[in-house]
């Protein structure tokens, strides 16, 4: 059983692929799924997961093609939101969870919105969407593709950490220890001995093979569970007009903008953690609702 001070590392076969996830908290506590961003891993949630582990069973998967999860043998078909939502359902089913709370950063937020509208309909009771909306501005997509599509390789982990600090500066404040952990938990060593980011570069094919994959207003408008929308005040991915529309349409999200960060808040400081804790603790009013 996992505990509140350190996560357990686990693997589960989902949709024919091996997913790695870390697990925090008691196995019989209410479950929270925390799903990371495009080129990241579930370890990004360590601070938030540890903070919530006294009250929840926290599950932080590595998406297929990232971290310690299997790389897809069929990247065009599987590096897309439809397959990620299918993986989410298989994970929830495999862990015998009837209903879950969901916290998703960037791609993980999009996966949560899509799963809540399709594969996990009526099974997500609370949805936290961190700095993404049902439409994305092309300049921000291009900025992300510029550093995700061709990850550089370095001789040392220290050099990789310096690159990560620059690439993910919009996350906002992180301690030196947290930056070091980011480097150590999202690196792989190449055959020539150098180190690079721990993901399949083919994940960026999602944007060319499935160019409309993040156009999801119809799904968003169908949601009825409470939604907490978090936004970095300087975000270039979740623009203010889209965030404002999300508070008026569909589930009418509660919105919080955090200063001193862009895309996306790291969810590692007290104001961000406390906002999520308070939201997740609200009563589950949708348990008996069927759409």
Secondary structure, DSSP 8 states (H G I E B T S, - for coil): ---SSS-EEEEEEETTEEEEEEEES-TTSEEEEEE--TT--GGGGHHHHHHHTTTEEEEEE--TTBTTS---SSHHHHSSHHHHHHHHHHHHHHTT-SSEEEEEETHHHHHHHHHHHTTTTTTEEEEEEES--SS--HHHHHHHHHHHTT---BSSHHHHHHHHHHHTGGG----HHHHHHHHHHSEEE-TTS-EEESB-GGGGGHHHHSTTTT--HHHHHT--SEEEEEEETT-SSS-HHHHHHHHHSTT--EEEEETT--S---S-SHHHHHHHHHHHTS--TTTT---
